[in-house]
Amino acid sequence: MKIQTIATQPFNDQKPGTSGLRKKVKIFQQPHYLENFVQSIFHIASPIAGQLLVVGGDGRYYNKQAIQIILKMAAAQGVAKILVGQNGLLSTPAVSALIRKQKAAGGLILSASHNPGGPDEDFGIKFNIQNGGPAPTSFTEAVYKYSNNISSYKILETADIDLNTLGPSKMGDMQIEVVDPVSNYAALMAHLFDFNRIKSMFDSGFSMRFDAMHAITGPYAVEILENVLGAAPGTVINAVPLEDFGGGHPDPNLKHAHELVKLLSGNSAHSFGAASDGDGDRNMILGQNFFVTPSDSLAIMAANAHLLPGYKNGLSGVARSMPTSTAVDKVAEKLGIECYETPTGWKFFGNLLDDNKITLCGEESFGSGSDHVREKDGLWAVLFWLNLLAIKKQSVSRIVTEHWARFGRNYYCRHDYEAIDSQVANDLMQYLLQSLSELQGQTFNNYTIEMCDDFSYTDPVDNSISDHQGIRLLFSDGSRIVYRLSGTGTEGATLRVYIEKFEPEVSLQSGETQQVLADLIEIANNIAQIHTRTGRTDPDVIT
């Protein structure tokens, strides 16, 4: 058993996005590709010799093989100990929780989040720092810079270890402990929520369905919902994590979680439905024939958090990503707490959480979380809603409509145009940037643009500046249109268009969201010349 130093050459495409490095599996399987990126992470995270790390992933194709490589490379760096999830499994929020509880130096998460899995699909890797959250931009930029100049990496020449059996083992001088991926996380949830109250609700006949989408939250949901809380067997559907997610797209939205949507439609026997994504950090909330937008979900959580054990002392503040609707802003104003508007990417919430400026935070892209970890947390959001339902003894739709009656309603939707040619997408955004000065003050369909900009964020904790975070059109009546290019895909570009209209008196405005927003949707398409430039007449996904 010896440490090898392997000569290598840089790959020029290893620039991490907001959620780490994501590429097709076949790219990661190239000789030295994964090793180069991992060595670059270890170099920038230095000193890691003598430290404790956490490693796990969502179980997608290439997860186990990648973990064996990472373990051997960590041993070659002199890492003292690694906690790795049984069978290589750990949800993203569970990794964050383990890092924080065990005071680890960081962790490597193997996932491409909500993207498809399989030999021809996607893989990803990112590094979470000591607070349990995603590495900041300064770290990922340093990793990329080093990866462009790397000439060798170190790896221990040894056999793979058994990831299936719980307990300790060794790889060279490095200690390895294969841990139950669920137990630590489940204990944390029991501390935050009133499990006895939720269990009583299930005992009284309450019925729900949770769609794990053949992804990482299956084992977590079965243990917590069925085994601990007493939900009926079969409450969790698609519960077994599969390397290709059963051929599905593990993204909990109305399109990809169609099986769950159908179960909650019509004269459903179920009062509540929920889903989570590939790595367990996103959530979708449904009632009978009722979809809760992630923006509304965050606002409702903020308005009711004081009712739950983990948040009984109230909130220090809240935060949302810039494209997320301003529904939570209305709640913060009435509660007399601060609401922060950040760029998209969970790492921007980390400083606010660490500085106790906020307690809850969320993004419109089906992510919400709190100060219990430094990641968004899908199952946490589901348990939050279950605890709220148990307390209020109302339907999901009743809770939401009563919230609108108190705070007003933010009609809101997101239109995704996926896998657009990258050059076409970049040209569209450049066209918008060049048009900003001309757009200000113009009126379209009786909507006047009061202000437009390319969003820039100054972190209130460390004063770091993040530019070019999305183009905003703010109208005089409070309506908004936002354009962003997403970095979560692995091919082409995804253009996301966010449309929002606030109605303070809900009774004065009725109808389906797309109908209410029709004029603004038309404005958004015409101003950006979406149909002309992309050739797309309709978005691929509407949420």
MIMAR-295163 format. One record per residue (C-alpha): x, y, z; residue in one letter. Coordinates in pm, whole numbers, always signed. Example, Ala and Ser with C-alpha at 12.3 -4.5 7.8 and 13.67 -1.06 7.14 Angstrom:
BEGIN
px, py, pz, aa
+1230, -450, +780, A
+1367, -106, +714, S
END
This chain:
BEGIN
px, py, pz, aa
+0, +0, +0, M
+173, +320, -113, K
+98, +677, -212, I
+130, +739, -585, Q
+191, +1074, -748, T
+19, +1066, -1087, I
+121, +1306, -1362, A
-172, +1482, -1523, T
-270, +1780, -1736, Q
-542, +2040, -1673, P
-894, +2022, -1811, F
-1020, +2366, -1909, N
-1387, +2304, -1830, D
-1371, +2250, -1455, Q
-1522, +2583, -1351, K
-1776, +2517, -1073, P
-2118, +2679, -1090, G
-2327, +2787, -794, T
-2375, +2419, -703, S
-2033, +2275, -777, G
-1905, +2106, -1091, L
-2172, +1931, -1301, R
-2102, +1739, -1620, K
-2214, +1427, -1800, K
-2101, +1101, -1639, V
-1883, +1018, -1939, K
-1688, +1340, -1886, I
-1624, +1254, -1522, F
-1513, +905, -1630, Q
-1232, +1042, -1845, Q
-887, +948, -1711, P
-779, +1191, -1438, H
-1089, +1415, -1471, Y
-1244, +1349, -1129, L
-901, +1320, -969, E
-793, +1660, -1101, N
-1094, +1835, -955, F
-1073, +1655, -619, V
-701, +1733, -590, Q
-778, +2097, -665, S
-1039, +2101, -387, I
-800, +1940, -141, F
-527, +2189, -232, H
-747, +2494, -174, I
-904, +2344, +141, A
-555, +2288, +285, S
-457, +2214, +550, P
-675, +1903, +559, I
-406, +1667, +691, A
-519, +1542, +1031, G
-876, +1666, +974, Q
-1220, +1502, +970, L
-1423, +1506, +647, L
-1772, +1386, +548, V
-1841, +1218, +213, V
-2167, +1102, +57, G
-2394, +1136, -242, G
-2741, +1090, -382, D
-2680, +738, -514, G
-2681, +829, -881, R
-2473, +638, -1137, Y
-2095, +664, -1067, Y
-2156, +763, -703, N
-1990, +458, -545, K
-1695, +454, -785, Q
-1627, +823, -727, A
-1640, +780, -350, I
-1373, +507, -362, Q
-1146, +742, -560, I
-1208, +1028, -317, I
-1131, +807, -16, L
-801, +696, -164, K
-705, +1052, -249, M
-802, +1174, +98, A
-583, +905, +253, A
-295, +1023, +37, A
-345, +1380, +167, Q
-314, +1268, +528, G
-679, +1316, +622, V
-729, +1166, +969, A
-1084, +1036, +936, K
-1379, +1028, +698, I
-1744, +968, +776, L
-1913, +816, +472, V
-2279, +726, +436, G
-2373, +358, +413, Q
-2379, +248, +48, N
-2232, +590, -29, G
-2564, +760, +46, L
-2612, +1093, +223, L
-2860, +1364, +136, S
-2719, +1712, +92, T
-2883, +1848, +411, P
-2769, +1538, +601, A
-2409, +1608, +499, V
-2446, +1964, +625, S
-2592, +1838, +953, A
-2307, +1588, +1002, L
-2039, +1847, +929, I
-2190, +2078, +1189, R
-2250, +1815, +1457, K
-1910, +1646, +1422, Q
-1724, +1977, +1370, K
-1571, +1842, +1051, A
-1340, +2049, +833, A
-1583, +2006, +545, G
-1747, +1754, +320, G
-1769, +1638, -39, L
-2119, +1591, -182, I
-2162, +1384, -497, L
-2474, +1491, -679, S
-2613, +1678, -976, A
-2915, +1771, -763, S
-3240, +1752, -961, H
-3077, +1652, -1292, N
-3130, +1302, -1440, P
-2895, +1015, -1355, G
-2756, +718, -1546, G
-2458, +627, -1765, P
-2551, +891, -2024, D
-2681, +1149, -1780, E
-2539, +1383, -1517, D
-2295, +1374, -1228, F
-2161, +1642, -997, G
-1940, +1717, -702, I
-1910, +2008, -461, K
-1731, +2093, -140, F
-1906, +2217, +172, N
-1705, +2412, +425, I
-1684, +2393, +805, Q
-2016, +2569, +867, N
-2185, +2294, +663, G
-2268, +2520, +371, G
-2151, +2537, +9, P
-1805, +2680, -45, A
-1808, +3055, -118, P
-1727, +3201, -458, T
-1373, +3288, -351, S
-1309, +2919, -276, F
-1459, +2784, -600, T
-1272, +3043, -808, E
-946, +2940, -641, A
-1025, +2573, -714, V
-1083, +2655, -1079, Y
-761, +2857, -1101, K
-560, +2571, -951, Y
-728, +2314, -1177, S
-604, +2511, -1479, N
-244, +2463, -1366, N
-249, +2121, -1203, I
+31, +1884, -1302, S
-16, +1589, -1065, S
-238, +1438, -798, Y
-181, +1198, -510, K
-371, +875, -450, I
-324, +573, -225, L
-274, +247, -409, E
-512, +14, -223, T
-828, -193, -255, A
-1177, -46, -234, D
-1348, -57, +106, I
-1686, -206, +190, D
-1943, +75, +187, L
-2233, -154, +274, N
-2139, -248, +629, T
-2176, +0, +915, L
-1873, +57, +1133, G
-1504, +149, +1129, P
-1229, +47, +891, S
-897, +184, +772, K
-744, +290, +444, M
-374, +330, +500, G
-344, +547, +810, D
-685, +707, +757, M
-980, +603, +971, Q
-1309, +545, +789, I
-1648, +510, +954, E
-1945, +398, +749, V
-2242, +566, +918, V
-2618, +530, +907, D
-2714, +813, +670, P
-3052, +875, +837, V
-3011, +860, +1218, S
-2834, +1192, +1283, N
-3071, +1378, +1052, Y
-3382, +1215, +1203, A
-3273, +1315, +1554, A
-3232, +1675, +1440, L
-3583, +1678, +1290, M
-3729, +1538, +1616, A
-3573, +1833, +1798, H
-3726, +2093, +1562, L
-4079, +1958, +1525, F
-4353, +1820, +1749, D
-4339, +1457, +1641, F
-4604, +1353, +1896, N
-4853, +1596, +1748, R
-4781, +1485, +1392, I
-4808, +1120, +1498, K
-5149, +1188, +1656, S
-5263, +1339, +1327, M
-5161, +1025, +1139, F
-5325, +808, +1407, D
-5651, +993, +1350, S
-5659, +887, +984, G
-5469, +1166, +811, F
-5341, +1040, +475, S
-5060, +1173, +256, M
-4821, +1067, -17, R
-4452, +1155, -36, F
-4276, +1100, -368, D
-3906, +1030, -317, A
-3865, +1002, -697, M
-3630, +701, -655, H
-3378, +945, -511, A
-3195, +1001, -184, I
-3486, +1099, +45, T
-3653, +758, +15, G
-3476, +602, +317, P
-3514, +924, +519, Y
-3886, +956, +446, A
-3963, +590, +515, V
-3784, +603, +849, E
-3928, +935, +967, I
-4276, +938, +813, L
-4367, +569, +830, E
-4152, +417, +1105, N
-4135, +707, +1352, V
-4447, +914, +1283, L
-4675, +621, +1200, G
-4785, +711, +849, A
-4933, +410, +671, A
-4692, +176, +489, P
-4674, +287, +129, G
-4707, +655, +218, T
-4364, +701, +59, V
-4376, +614, -310, I
-4072, +555, -534, N
-3885, +506, -210, A
-3581, +306, -324, V
-3287, +514, -451, P
-3181, +400, -798, L
-2875, +493, -1000, E
-3093, +626, -1282, D
-3380, +744, -1058, F
-3602, +488, -1227, G
-3554, +661, -1560, G
-3728, +971, -1426, G
-3623, +1329, -1377, H
-3585, +1380, -1000, P
-3708, +1739, -1000, D
-4011, +1798, -773, P
-4227, +2018, -992, N
-4568, +1980, -1151, L
-4421, +1832, -1470, K
-4175, +1577, -1337, H
-4368, +1474, -1024, A
-4678, +1402, -1235, H
-4750, +1074, -1051, E
-4784, +1260, -722, L
-4991, +1538, -880, V
-5234, +1276, -1011, K
-5264, +1116, -666, L
-5368, +1452, -517, L
-5612, +1536, -797, S
-5986, +1485, -822, G
-6156, +1323, -526, N
-5829, +1229, -366, S
-5825, +1028, -45, A
-5508, +1212, +53, H
-5498, +1545, +234, S
-5136, +1628, +163, F
-4870, +1554, -95, G
-4501, +1632, -110, A
-4190, +1543, -307, A
-3817, +1593, -289, S
-3541, +1588, -549, D
-3227, +1391, -636, G
-3010, +1498, -342, D
-3289, +1583, -98, G
-3260, +1960, -79, D
-3574, +2064, -272, R
-3942, +2023, -197, N
-4285, +2051, -354, M
-4596, +2094, -140, I
-4947, +1995, -255, L
-5294, +1985, -107, G
-5599, +1826, -262, Q
-5614, +1982, -610, N
-5390, +2260, -479, F
-5028, +2353, -557, F
-4834, +2570, -311, V
-4576, +2782, -490, T
-4234, +2771, -322, P
-4252, +3148, -274, S
-4584, +3121, -90, D
-4454, +2826, +109, S
-4161, +3032, +239, L
-4392, +3319, +332, A
-4634, +3087, +515, I
-4347, +2925, +703, M
-4224, +3267, +814, A
-4571, +3374, +927, A
-4625, +3057, +1133, N
-4278, +2952, +1250, A
-4343, +3066, +1609, H
-4603, +2786, +1642, L
-4337, +2514, +1605, L
-4098, +2397, +1882, P
-3775, +2474, +1697, G
-3881, +2832, +1623, Y
-4096, +2920, +1925, K
-3881, +3225, +2003, N
-3955, +3382, +1666, G
-3732, +3471, +1373, L
-3427, +3695, +1371, S
-3492, +3770, +1004, G
-3565, +3607, +669, V
-3402, +3599, +328, A
-3501, +3510, -26, R
-3320, +3489, -355, S
-3382, +3784, -585, M
-3605, +3596, -835, P
-3824, +3459, -553, T
-4155, +3644, -515, S
-4181, +3921, -258, T
-4448, +3732, -60, A
-4210, +3677, +233, V
-4123, +4049, +230, D
-4484, +4126, +322, K
-4464, +3887, +618, V
-4132, +4032, +737, A
-4276, +4382, +724, E
-4571, +4287, +946, K
-4345, +4092, +1185, L
-4104, +4385, +1208, G
-3801, +4180, +1100, I
-3546, +4226, +822, E
-3588, +4059, +483, C
-3272, +4018, +275, Y
-3269, +3984, -104, E
-2972, +3776, -223, T
-2848, +3628, -550, P
-2955, +3275, -639, T
-2737, +3014, -468, G
-2760, +2883, -114, W
-2409, +2994, -25, K
-2535, +3354, -15, F
-2756, +3266, +282, F
-2463, +3118, +476, G
-2315, +3444, +604, N
-2660, +3570, +707, L
-2730, +3249, +898, L
-2388, +3239, +1063, D
-2426, +3603, +1171, D
-2774, +3533, +1315, N
-2929, +3787, +1083, K
-3185, +3534, +957, I
-3356, +3216, +1074, T
-3550, +3112, +760, L
-3456, +3144, +395, C
-3570, +3016, +59, G
-3560, +3020, -318, E
-3836, +2998, -575, E
-3665, +2693, -722, S
-3837, +2466, -467, F
-3580, +2522, -193, G
-3630, +2636, +166, S
-3439, +2596, +489, G
-3347, +2737, +827, S
-3056, +2781, +1063, D
-3056, +2408, +1152, H
-2819, +2339, +858, V
-2653, +2545, +587, R
-2833, +2389, +293, E
-3189, +2393, +171, K
-3371, +2092, +307, D
-3658, +1915, +132, G
-3780, +1679, +402, L
-3746, +1951, +668, W
-3995, +2162, +468, A
-4236, +1869, +446, V
-4217, +1812, +822, L
-4269, +2185, +880, F
-4591, +2168, +680, W
-4704, +1849, +856, L
-4648, +2013, +1195, N
-4842, +2319, +1079, L
-5130, +2104, +953, L
-5138, +1919, +1284, A
-5158, +2247, +1476, I
-5406, +2434, +1259, K
-5624, +2135, +1172, K
-5700, +2297, +837, Q
-5651, +2190, +477, S
-5351, +2308, +279, V
-5573, +2526, +61, S
-5739, +2685, +366, R
-5403, +2772, +522, I
-5283, +2932, +198, V
-5601, +3128, +123, T
-5618, +3261, +480, E
-5256, +3371, +439, H
-5350, +3558, +119, W
-5641, +3724, +296, A
-5403, +3854, +563, R
-5097, +3947, +358, F
-5224, +3979, +1, G
-5139, +3750, -287, R
-4832, +3748, -508, N
-4939, +3594, -840, Y
-4616, +3440, -957, Y
-4477, +3197, -1211, C
-4149, +3089, -1370, R
-4109, +3000, -1735, H
-3809, +2779, -1821, D
-3667, +2753, -2171, Y
-3427, +2459, -2143, E
-3122, +2351, -2345, A
-3106, +2671, -2551, I
-2791, +2715, -2755, D
-2550, +2890, -2514, S
-2453, +3158, -2762, Q
-2818, +3237, -2836, V
-2894, +3262, -2463, A
-2594, +3486, -2396, N
-2681, +3710, -2690, D
-3036, +3746, -2557, L
-2907, +3856, -2216, M
-2661, +4098, -2374, Q
-2943, +4248, -2578, Y
-3142, +4301, -2260, L
-2847, +4462, -2084, L
-2796, +4704, -2370, Q
-3168, +4790, -2366, S
-3197, +4875, -1996, L
-3149, +5251, -2031, S
-3411, +5266, -2306, E
-3664, +5055, -2114, L
-3678, +5268, -1802, Q
-3993, +5477, -1796, G
-4158, +5297, -2087, Q
-4517, +5171, -2065, T
-4633, +4834, -2201, F
-4994, +4714, -2173, N
-5053, +4981, -1905, N
-4753, +4862, -1704, Y
-4484, +5129, -1659, T
-4123, +5025, -1591, I
-4018, +5228, -1288, E
-3671, +5080, -1255, M
-3460, +4819, -1434, C
-3112, +4692, -1357, D
-2858, +4411, -1363, D
-2887, +4293, -1003, F
-2579, +4335, -784, S
-2551, +4220, -422, Y
-2326, +4348, -145, T
-2302, +4095, +137, D
-2397, +4272, +464, P
-2156, +4054, +662, V
-1831, +4049, +466, D
-1904, +4328, +212, N
-1823, +4102, -83, S
-1991, +4206, -408, I
-2167, +3973, -654, S
-2249, +4135, -988, D
-2455, +4025, -1290, H
-2706, +3819, -1091, Q
-3008, +3869, -1317, G
-3194, +4142, -1501, I
-3485, +4300, -1316, R
-3773, +4502, -1456, L
-3967, +4664, -1170, L
-4302, +4821, -1254, F
-4477, +5111, -1085, S
-4754, +4888, -944, D
-4504, +4653, -778, G
-4507, +4390, -1054, S
-4176, +4238, -1157, R
-4014, +4054, -1447, I
-3675, +3889, -1394, V
-3449, +3718, -1649, Y
-3169, +3478, -1553, R
-2955, +3213, -1713, L
-2942, +2907, -1490, S
-2620, +2722, -1416, G
-2780, +2395, -1302, T
-2791, +2214, -1636, G
-2512, +2023, -1809, T
-2584, +2109, -2172, E
-2681, +2431, -2340, G
-2836, +2705, -2129, A
-3164, +2741, -1944, T
-3335, +3079, -1963, L
-3556, +3141, -1663, R
-3817, +3416, -1676, V
-3995, +3512, -1353, Y
-4321, +3706, -1361, I
-4493, +3852, -1055, E
-4795, +4070, -977, K
-4903, +4163, -623, F
-5273, +4194, -540, E
-5334, +4332, -188, P
-5709, +4263, -200, E
-5741, +3906, -322, V
-6116, +3937, -374, S
-6056, +4201, -639, L
-5844, +3972, -853, Q
-5942, +3618, -939, S
-5852, +3358, -1197, G
-5569, +3120, -1274, E
-5214, +3250, -1235, T
-5128, +3232, -1607, Q
-5448, +3424, -1684, Q
-5379, +3695, -1426, V
-5020, +3731, -1548, L
-5103, +3711, -1921, A
-5021, +4076, -1998, D
-4692, +4062, -1807, L
-4599, +3731, -1976, I
-4655, +3895, -2312, E
-4440, +4192, -2207, I
-4163, +3960, -2089, A
-4158, +3769, -2417, N
-4169, +4079, -2636, N
-3905, +4281, -2452, I
-3653, +3993, -2460, A
-3755, +3876, -2809, Q
-3765, +3522, -2669, I
-3966, +3364, -2948, H
-3765, +3529, -3225, T
-3422, +3466, -3075, R
-3472, +3111, -2942, T
-3732, +2976, -3185, G
-3935, +2859, -2885, R
-4305, +2943, -2884, T
-4365, +2805, -2536, D
-4155, +2736, -2226, P
-4049, +2378, -2152, D
-4161, +2402, -1790, V
-4402, +2639, -1615, I
-4401, +2653, -1236, T
END
